[in-house]
Amino acid sequence: MAARDAATSIPGITFADDDMMNATLTIVFDDAKTSIEKIRAAMNKAGFPMEGEPEYLKP
């Protein structure tokens, strides 16, 4: 399973794209349905530990 597949299985995430060359995961999520903490926990459980602080992009 790819990181993007694990991410899109989390309720509230509407888009995910992983860049294995740069070890990054870009996601779009509804913060009314999930949170960074819940996403981090679910990704860790799926075997894709998230390190560092998230970078928020403005629309």
RARA-V839164 format. One record per pair of residues at least 12 apart in sequence whose C-alpha atoms are under 6 Angstrom apart, sorted by the first residue. I is the first residue (numbers start at 0). GAP is how many residues later the second one is. D is the distance in whole Angstrom. If there is no record, write none. Layout:
BEGIN
((I/GAP/D) (I/GAP/D))
END
This chain:
BEGIN
((3/12/5) (3/13/5) (3/14/6) (11/17/5) (11/18/5) (11/21/5) (11/22/6) (12/15/6) (12/16/4) (13/14/6) (13/15/6) (14/12/5) (14/13/5))
END
